[in-house]
Amino acid sequence: MKILVPALAGALLVAGCVVQQPSYPAPPPLPAEVIPLPPVSDAPLTWRPGDWVFAGGSYRYDAGRYVPAVGHGRNWMFAHWAVGPQGGMVWVPGGWAG
């Protein structure tokens, strides 16, 4: 019992020192998008889905659109918050991958 009390007190002291990360606002849900027929084009096109852009402390919706199919990956990665190189949270914009 004599060992348990100091160990418990030490654990509570250390637990009180844990730094909380500030919370960041989650992006709003993506609105439903109706994908229109592609426009007539000489180049192959692919649909880039709409996504949220975080700037100036708030979100702005960037609607989906057709883009040239050449020059990027096959999968769209939606924008999100991630842990940055210094340990803080950073906004990662949407982009093509794969």
PLY file of the C-alpha trace (Angstrom):
ply
format ascii 1.0
element vertex 98
property float x
property float y
property float z
element edge 97
property int vertex1
property int vertex2
end_header
0.00 0.00 0.00
2.89 2.36 0.79
4.22 1.97 -2.79
0.80 2.21 -4.45
-0.05 5.69 -3.10
3.12 7.46 -4.42
2.83 5.64 -7.74
-0.79 6.70 -8.11
0.05 10.29 -7.14
2.89 10.31 -9.72
0.60 8.96 -12.44
-1.99 11.66 -11.72
0.70 14.34 -11.80
1.99 13.15 -15.18
-1.57 12.83 -16.57
-2.20 16.47 -15.65
0.79 17.52 -17.78
-0.53 16.09 -21.03
-0.91 18.88 -23.59
-4.21 18.86 -25.40
-4.14 19.52 -29.17
-6.51 22.34 -30.13
-9.53 21.03 -31.94
-10.06 21.92 -35.57
-13.46 22.20 -37.20
-14.40 19.14 -39.20
-15.36 19.89 -42.79
-19.11 19.98 -43.42
-20.60 16.93 -45.12
-20.12 16.87 -48.88
-23.31 17.87 -50.69
-24.79 15.47 -53.19
-23.52 16.20 -56.66
-25.14 15.20 -59.91
-22.41 14.45 -62.42
-23.46 15.96 -65.75
-22.57 14.51 -69.12
-19.04 15.57 -70.10
-18.65 18.45 -72.51
-17.50 17.77 -76.05
-13.72 17.78 -76.03
-10.83 16.59 -78.19
-8.94 15.53 -75.03
-10.15 12.75 -72.69
-11.80 14.16 -69.57
-12.36 12.84 -66.07
-14.64 14.03 -63.28
-12.94 15.79 -60.35
-15.38 15.61 -57.44
-16.32 18.64 -55.40
-14.38 19.19 -52.19
-14.07 21.61 -49.28
-11.28 24.20 -49.21
-10.21 25.61 -45.81
-8.97 29.20 -46.02
-9.25 32.27 -43.81
-10.61 30.20 -40.91
-13.64 28.84 -42.75
-14.65 26.36 -45.43
-15.56 27.10 -49.04
-17.04 24.47 -51.34
-15.25 23.94 -54.66
-17.81 22.25 -56.95
-16.92 19.21 -59.04
-16.01 19.62 -62.68
-14.51 17.83 -65.65
-10.73 18.16 -66.05
-8.28 16.74 -68.61
-7.63 13.07 -67.82
-3.92 13.36 -68.60
-1.33 14.52 -66.08
-2.52 13.24 -62.72
-3.25 10.08 -60.73
-6.34 7.92 -60.95
-7.86 8.54 -57.50
-9.05 11.77 -55.91
-7.95 12.15 -52.27
-10.39 14.42 -50.41
-9.06 17.31 -48.33
-8.50 16.57 -44.63
-6.70 17.55 -41.43
-3.46 15.66 -40.68
-0.62 15.79 -38.16
2.12 18.03 -39.60
5.89 17.57 -39.42
6.13 19.73 -36.26
3.33 17.79 -34.53
0.57 20.37 -35.06
-2.43 19.91 -37.30
-2.23 21.03 -40.94
-4.88 21.24 -43.65
-4.09 18.93 -46.58
-5.90 20.08 -49.75
-7.59 17.52 -51.98
-5.60 16.21 -54.91
-4.92 13.33 -57.28
-3.08 10.20 -56.12
-2.12 6.85 -57.53
0 1
1 2
2 3
3 4
4 5
5 6
6 7
7 8
8 9
9 10
10 11
11 12
12 13
13 14
14 15
15 16
16 17
17 18
18 19
19 20
20 21
21 22
22 23
23 24
24 25
25 26
26 27
27 28
28 29
29 30
30 31
31 32
32 33
33 34
34 35
35 36
36 37
37 38
38 39
39 40
40 41
41 42
42 43
43 44
44 45
45 46
46 47
47 48
48 49
49 50
50 51
51 52
52 53
53 54
54 55
55 56
56 57
57 58
58 59
59 60
60 61
61 62
62 63
63 64
64 65
65 66
66 67
67 68
68 69
69 70
70 71
71 72
72 73
73 74
74 75
75 76
76 77
77 78
78 79
79 80
80 81
81 82
82 83
83 84
84 85
85 86
86 87
87 88
88 89
89 90
90 91
91 92
92 93
93 94
94 95
95 96
96 97
